[in-house]
Amino acid sequence: MKATFYDVKLREKVEVDVTEKVVYGDPGKERYALKGKTSDGRNLTKFVSKADYEKAEV
């Protein structure tokens, strides 16, 4: 699955493959994120809603 991430180094939005789904925070205060990797090996993180998190296929 591909997703659009903001690349801070390039200062633009890039579309890369999602490599994993992660949940941060304590129970009741979870934050959902998708992780991706650029072509040059840098990691990207995008925080998403719970609905988008569950919809994402990794």
HUFEN-V82088 format. One record per residue. N is the residue number from 1. RES is the residue in three letters. PSI is psi in degrees with one decimal (NA if undefined). BURIAL is b if it has 9 or more other ideal C-beta (glycine too) atoms within 8 Angstrom, else e. Layout:
# HUFEN-V82088
n = <N & N>
res = <RES & RES>
psi = <PSI & PSI>
burial = <BURIAL & BURIAL>
This chain:
# HUFEN-V82088
n = <1 & 2 & 3 & 4 & 5 & 6 & 7 & 8 & 9 & 10 & 11 & 12 & 13 & 14 & 15 & 16 & 17 & 18 & 19 & 20 & 21 & 22 & 23 & 24 & 25 & 26 & 27 & 28 & 29 & 30 & 31 & 32 & 33 & 34 & 35 & 36 & 37 & 38 & 39 & 40 & 41 & 42 & 43 & 44 & 45 & 46 & 47 & 48 & 49 & 50 & 51 & 52 & 53 & 54 & 55 & 56 & 57 & 58>
res = <MET & LYS & ALA & THR & PHE & TYR & ASP & VAL & LYS & LEU & ARG & GLU & LYS & VAL & GLU & VAL & ASP & VAL & THR & GLU & LYS & VAL & VAL & TYR & GLY & ASP & PRO & GLY & LYS & GLU & ARG & TYR & ALA & LEU & LYS & GLY & LYS & THR & SER & ASP & GLY & ARG & ASN & LEU & THR & LYS & PHE & VAL & SER & LYS & ALA & ASP & TYR & GLU & LYS & ALA & GLU & VAL>
psi = <138.4 & 149.7 & 158.5 & 122.8 & 155.8 & 119.9 & 110.3 & -38.9 & -42.6 & -14.5 & 45.0 & 164.8 & 138.0 & 151.5 & 117.3 & 166.9 & 141.1 & 128.2 & -28.6 & 163.1 & 137.5 & 144.7 & 125.9 & 154.7 & 175.0 & 160.3 & 132.6 & -15.6 & 42.2 & 148.8 & 136.3 & 136.5 & 153.0 & 141.9 & 144.2 & 172.6 & 132.8 & 170.6 & -24.4 & 11.7 & 2.8 & 144.1 & 142.8 & 144.1 & 138.7 & 121.6 & 134.2 & 169.8 & 163.9 & -37.8 & -44.7 & -36.4 & -46.5 & -29.5 & -26.7 & 134.5 & 121.7 & NA>
burial = <e & e & b & e & b & b & b & e & e & e & e & e & e & b & e & b & e & b & e & e & b & b & b & e & e & e & e & e & e & b & e & b & b & b & b & b & b & b & e & e & e & e & e & b & b & b & e & b & e & e & e & b & b & e & e & b & e & e>
